[in-house]
Amino acid sequence: MKFEGKLREVELGLIFYPQMRILNGVMINMKIAMIGWEYPPFKAGGLATHCYGLTRSLSDKNVKVYFFMPKTKHTVNSDRPNLVIKEVGETEIFPYDRPEDKALAGNFFEEVHRYNQLVVAKVKAVAKAEGKFDFIHAHDWLTMEAATILKEDLGIPMVLTIHSTEYDRSGWLDPNQWFIDIERKGMEKADGIIAVSHFTKRVIVEKYGINPEVISVVHNAVYPVPEGKKQKIVLFLGRLTIQKGAEFFLKAARKVLDYEPDVRFVVAGVGDMLPRLIDQAVDLGISNRVIFTGRLTEDEVKHIYGISSVYIMPSVSEPFGITALEAISAGTPTIASKTAGVCETFNNCLKVDFWDSDEMASKIISLLRYESLRRTLTENGKQEIELFTWDNVAGKTIDVYNGMDIARLEKQLKEREKIYKWNQKLASRAYEPTLTLKTKKMRKSKC
């Protein structure tokens, strides 16, 4: 009712507010300048999957989305009339690279800064040619600089989606203060923040000092992956960084092989820990049962999900974990770290402490041996996965936009009320001396 009342005030012309455009509960003609870093087929993590699903579903809900991203060797196309992909400059930096990476140590900061400056110029040019945007929506630290500049220069509200923080990426071990400072500045400037889990919201509040009232939690979703013919494969898929916990996967593999010697363990992905993990497999004496695939194509990822018997996500810190949903959608029973955001909202998976390789091994063996357990998790998981759609994510994101509009509307109404009361006060002060002067003249004439 409060929402409808504010809309009624807009309709009556009590306040000019062009951003509020809702028809039958659906926002129309809203324009979003969304700034990202990756988009399929250029994909290095869950950020690309999220941006792909969100932009397409917002477009389906009559929201006009301009998605700004770095130009890459891959051609990025839009198959939605309300979705426009704007490529900006070129970069060799991946979304989760760190300045310690030797190949990037010299130009990391310059590349990120240059991209943000190019985005600012591009967004301003589009706004000048095609009309003002209603919101700037940025994703993670890599795009915060551009978003804050555009918010101030164009007077456009800023929404920020946090997929991970520096604390997550560092595995909570020696986080880089440079990243933390950028993240804090961006969060403080944002008019609204979307966290991908309640876990991430707590980190934002406790570590960055952000007001929890401006933070909304919107869990991720999944595009279902087809199921294949299952083989005796236990899968890890993700970036090979300290955050993702692949070393605990290998420790568990060593213990599983004592009981299930014919199982193959697949480590799919790339990252700075790859050489160390290969050495670890050799030291554990399991190198003949572990396959390191390197980077996989999208089709290869779907295939390995489909044929695996168990999927493991042993992340040290995982804000959400879209890969768990992808595996479950492919009919692959999943074991996830208790710290993962997905575990706070998804029930039909097994959960372990990332460091407990004994418990992890025990659950892997159980899933390999007991058909009833495997079938129960698979069937129930596929039913539950139907709740995790990008259409729902887009709807909740629109709710965030609307909520920000209402907050701004309430602020404007309060300011208007203050002005009205002030004008009344001035008017009464101006009237009182006139009344007194007339009274004096009347008294003199009577005398």
ZAMARGU-4260 file (C-alpha; in steps of 0.2 Angstrom, whole numbers, plus 5000, padded with zeros to 4 digits):
<rodrens>
0) 5000/5000/5000 | 5014/5012/5004 | 5021/5008/4987 | 5005/5012/4978 | 5002/5028/4988
5) 5019/5035/4982 | 5014/5030/4964 | 4998/5039/4966 | 5007/5055/4971 | 5017/5053/4955
10) 5001/5051/4945 | 4993/5066/4953 | 5008/5077/4948 | 5013/5081/4966 | 5031/5077/4961
15) 5040/5075/4944 | 5048/5058/4944 | 5052/5051/4927 | 5061/5035/4932 | 5046/5027/4940
20) 5038/5018/4925 | 5027/5003/4930 | 5013/4995/4921 | 5004/4980/4928 | 5018/4977/4940
25) 5031/4977/4926 | 5044/4991/4924 | 5045/4998/4906 | 5056/5009/4896 | 5069/5009/4910
30) 5087/5011/4904 | 5101/5003/4913 | 5120/5006/4910 | 5127/4990/4916 | 5146/4989/4917
35) 5155/4972/4918 | 5171/4963/4914 | 5167/4947/4906 | 5152/4940/4896 | 5150/4923/4886
40) 5159/4917/4877 | 5173/4926/4886 | 5171/4918/4903 | 5183/4915/4917 | 5171/4913/4932
45) 5153/4915/4939 | 5153/4933/4935 | 5151/4930/4916 | 5137/4918/4920 | 5128/4930/4931
50) 5129/4945/4919 | 5123/4934/4905 | 5108/4927/4914 | 5103/4944/4922 | 5105/4955/4906
55) 5094/4943/4896 | 5081/4941/4909 | 5080/4960/4912 | 5078/4962/4894 | 5064/4950/4893
60) 5055/4961/4907 | 5056/4976/4896 | 5071/4984/4904 | 5083/4992/4891 | 5100/4986/4896
65) 5117/4992/4888 | 5130/4981/4894 | 5148/4988/4893 | 5163/4976/4893 | 5181/4975/4887
70) 5183/4971/4869 | 5191/4953/4867 | 5196/4941/4853 | 5178/4933/4855 | 5163/4940/4846
75) 5150/4945/4859 | 5132/4946/4852 | 5115/4950/4859 | 5100/4939/4855 | 5088/4951/4864
80) 5080/4967/4856 | 5082/4976/4873 | 5100/4971/4876 | 5114/4980/4868 | 5132/4975/4870
85) 5145/4989/4870 | 5163/4983/4869 | 5176/4995/4875 | 5194/4995/4871 | 5204/4980/4874
90) 5212/4971/4889 | 5222/4956/4893 | 5217/4956/4911 | 5205/4942/4918 | 5192/4946/4931
95) 5201/4937/4945 | 5219/4941/4941 | 5229/4948/4955 | 5244/4960/4953 | 5256/4946/4960
100) 5253/4937/4944 | 5270/4939/4936 | 5264/4941/4918 | 5253/4956/4924 | 5264/4964/4938
105) 5269/4978/4927 | 5253/4984/4919 | 5239/4977/4931 | 5234/4993/4939 | 5236/5003/4923
110) 5225/4991/4913 | 5211/4992/4925 | 5211/5011/4927 | 5212/5013/4908 | 5197/5002/4905
115) 5187/5011/4918 | 5191/5028/4910 | 5186/5021/4893 | 5170/5015/4900 | 5166/5032/4907
120) 5169/5040/4890 | 5158/5027/4881 | 5144/5028/4893 | 5143/5047/4892 | 5144/5046/4873
125) 5129/5034/4873 | 5119/5044/4885 | 5122/5060/4875 | 5117/5051/4859 | 5102/5040/4865
130) 5096/5048/4881 | 5100/5048/4900 | 5101/5031/4909 | 5091/5028/4924 | 5104/5018/4934
135) 5122/5013/4933 | 5124/4995/4938 | 5142/4989/4941 | 5149/4972/4946 | 5163/4969/4958
140) 5179/4980/4961 | 5185/4980/4943 | 5171/4992/4937 | 5168/5003/4953 | 5179/5017/4947
145) 5169/5020/4932 | 5153/5018/4941 | 5157/5031/4954 | 5163/5044/4941 | 5147/5042/4931
150) 5136/5043/4946 | 5144/5060/4951 | 5146/5067/4933 | 5129/5062/4927 | 5119/5062/4943
155) 5113/5044/4940 | 5110/5032/4955 | 5122/5018/4956 | 5119/5000/4960 | 5133/4988/4964
160) 5132/4969/4964 | 5146/4961/4975 | 5150/4943/4969 | 5166/4942/4979 | 5177/4952/4990
165) 5196/4953/4992 | 5194/4943/5008 | 5186/4929/4998 | 5198/4930/4984 | 5213/4929/4996
170) 5205/4914/5006 | 5206/4926/5021 | 5225/4925/5021 | 5234/4942/5019 | 5221/4951/5009
175) 5227/4965/4998 | 5223/4982/5005 | 5223/4991/4988 | 5208/4980/4983 | 5199/4983/5000
180) 5201/5002/4998 | 5193/5001/4981 | 5179/4990/4986 | 5175/5001/5001 | 5175/5017/4991
185) 5164/5009/4979 | 5152/5002/4992 | 5151/5019/5001 | 5146/5028/4985 | 5133/5015/4980
190) 5115/5020/4982 | 5110/5001/4983 | 5121/4985/4984 | 5116/4968/4979 | 5125/4954/4988
195) 5124/4936/4981 | 5122/4928/4998 | 5119/4932/5016 | 5136/4927/5019 | 5143/4941/5007
200) 5131/4953/5015 | 5139/4950/5032 | 5156/4952/5025 | 5151/4969/5018 | 5144/4975/5034
205) 5157/4968/5046 | 5173/4971/5035 | 5168/4987/5025 | 5157/4995/5038 | 5142/4997/5026
210) 5124/5001/5032 | 5115/4984/5030 | 5099/4994/5025 | 5106/4998/5008 | 5111/4979/5005
215) 5099/4967/4997 | 5102/4948/4995 | 5098/4941/4978 | 5105/4923/4976 | 5111/4917/4959
220) 5102/4905/4947 | 5107/4893/4934 | 5104/4888/4916 | 5101/4869/4917 | 5115/4857/4910
225) 5110/4841/4901 | 5114/4825/4910 | 5125/4812/4901 | 5130/4794/4903 | 5138/4793/4921
230) 5156/4787/4923 | 5166/4784/4939 | 5172/4802/4939 | 5174/4814/4954 | 5175/4832/4948
235) 5182/4848/4954 | 5179/4863/4942 | 5184/4880/4946 | 5199/4893/4946 | 5214/4885/4953
240) 5217/4898/4967 | 5219/4897/4986 | 5201/4902/4987 | 5194/4887/4979 | 5202/4873/4990
245) 5208/4861/4976 | 5222/4855/4988 | 5208/4848/5000 | 5200/4839/4985 | 5216/4830/4981
250) 5219/4826/5000 | 5201/4818/5000 | 5205/4809/4983 | 5220/4800/4991 | 5209/4793/5005
255) 5195/4788/4993 | 5207/4778/4982 | 5211/4767/4996 | 5193/4761/4995 | 5188/4764/4977
260) 5204/4762/4967 | 5196/4763/4950 | 5189/4781/4952 | 5196/4795/4942 | 5197/4812/4949
265) 5196/4827/4937 | 5203/4844/4941 | 5196/4856/4928 | 5202/4874/4927 | 5217/4885/4927
270) 5225/4896/4940 | 5241/4901/4949 | 5240/4885/4959 | 5241/4873/4945 | 5260/4868/4946
275) 5258/4866/4965 | 5243/4855/4963 | 5252/4844/4950 | 5266/4842/4962 | 5254/4838/4976
280) 5246/4824/4966 | 5263/4817/4963 | 5268/4818/4981 | 5252/4809/4986 | 5255/4795/4974
285) 5239/4798/4964 | 5245/4806/4949 | 5240/4791/4938 | 5221/4794/4944 | 5220/4813/4943
290) 5217/4822/4926 | 5221/4841/4925 | 5211/4847/4910 | 5217/4865/4909 | 5204/4878/4903
295) 5188/4870/4895 | 5177/4876/4882 | 5158/4879/4887 | 5153/4863/4878 | 5167/4853/4887
300) 5161/4860/4904 | 5144/4854/4900 | 5150/4837/4895 | 5161/4834/4911 | 5146/4840/4922
305) 5135/4827/4913 | 5146/4812/4914 | 5153/4814/4932 | 5146/4804/4947 | 5151/4817/4960
310) 5155/4835/4960 | 5165/4843/4974 | 5166/4862/4978 | 5178/4863/4993 | 5180/4882/4993
315) 5189/4890/5007 | 5177/4905/5004 | 5163/4905/4992 | 5151/4920/4991 | 5139/4909/4981
320) 5145/4895/4970 | 5135/4894/4953 | 5145/4878/4948 | 5136/4868/4962 | 5119/4872/4954
325) 5126/4868/4937 | 5132/4851/4943 | 5116/4847/4952 | 5106/4852/4936 | 5116/4839/4926
330) 5111/4825/4938 | 5127/4825/4947 | 5126/4824/4967 | 5136/4838/4975 | 5147/4840/4990
335) 5149/4858/4995 | 5159/4868/5008 | 5148/4874/5022 | 5155/4891/5019 | 5148/4892/5002
340) 5133/4904/4999 | 5123/4891/4990 | 5122/4881/5005 | 5112/4894/5014 | 5098/4892/5001
345) 5100/4875/4993 | 5095/4859/5003 | 5098/4844/4992 | 5117/4843/4993 | 5129/4836/5005
350) 5139/4849/5015 | 5157/4848/5023 | 5170/4859/5031 | 5182/4863/5017 | 5197/4857/5028
355) 5189/4840/5033 | 5196/4829/5020 | 5191/4813/5030 | 5173/4818/5030 | 5174/4824/5012
360) 5181/4807/5007 | 5168/4798/5017 | 5154/4807/5008 | 5162/4804/4991 | 5163/4785/4995
365) 5145/4785/5001 | 5139/4793/4985 | 5149/4781/4974 | 5142/4766/4983 | 5124/4769/4988
370) 5112/4770/4974 | 5098/4776/4985 | 5107/4791/4992 | 5113/4796/4975 | 5096/4794/4967
375) 5087/4804/4981 | 5099/4819/4980 | 5098/4818/4961 | 5079/4818/4960 | 5076/4830/4974
380) 5090/4842/4968 | 5083/4843/4950 | 5066/4848/4957 | 5074/4861/4969 | 5084/4868/4955
385) 5069/4873/4946 | 5067/4887/4959 | 5084/4895/4954 | 5079/4904/4938 | 5087/4920/4930
390) 5069/4926/4928 | 5068/4927/4947 | 5085/4935/4949 | 5079/4949/4936 | 5063/4951/4946
395) 5072/4954/4962 | 5084/4965/4954 | 5070/4976/4947 | 5063/4976/4965 | 5080/4984/4971
400) 5078/4997/4957 | 5060/5001/4963 | 5065/5001/4981 | 5079/5014/4977 | 5066/5024/4967
405) 5054/5024/4982 | 5068/5029/4994 | 5072/5044/4983 | 5054/5048/4981 | 5052/5048/5000
410) 5067/5059/5001 | 5060/5071/4988 | 5043/5072/4997 | 5051/5076/5013 | 5062/5089/5005
415) 5046/5096/4997 | 5037/5096/5013 | 5051/5105/5022 | 5051/5118/5008 | 5032/5120/5010
420) 5033/5122/5028 | 5047/5135/5026 | 5037/5145/5014 | 5022/5145/5025 | 5033/5151/5039
425) 5040/5165/5028 | 5022/5170/5022 | 5016/5171/5040 | 5030/5182/5045 | 5028/5193/5030
430) 5009/5195/5034 | 5011/5199/5052 | 5019/5217/5050 | 5006/5222/5037 | 4992/5218/5049
435) 5000/5227/5063 | 5003/5243/5052 | 4984/5243/5047 | 4979/5241/5065 | 4989/5256/5070
440) 4982/5267/5056 | 4964/5262/5061 | 4968/5267/5079 | 4975/5284/5074 | 4960/5288/5063
445) 4948/5284/5078 | 4958/5296/5089
</rodrens>
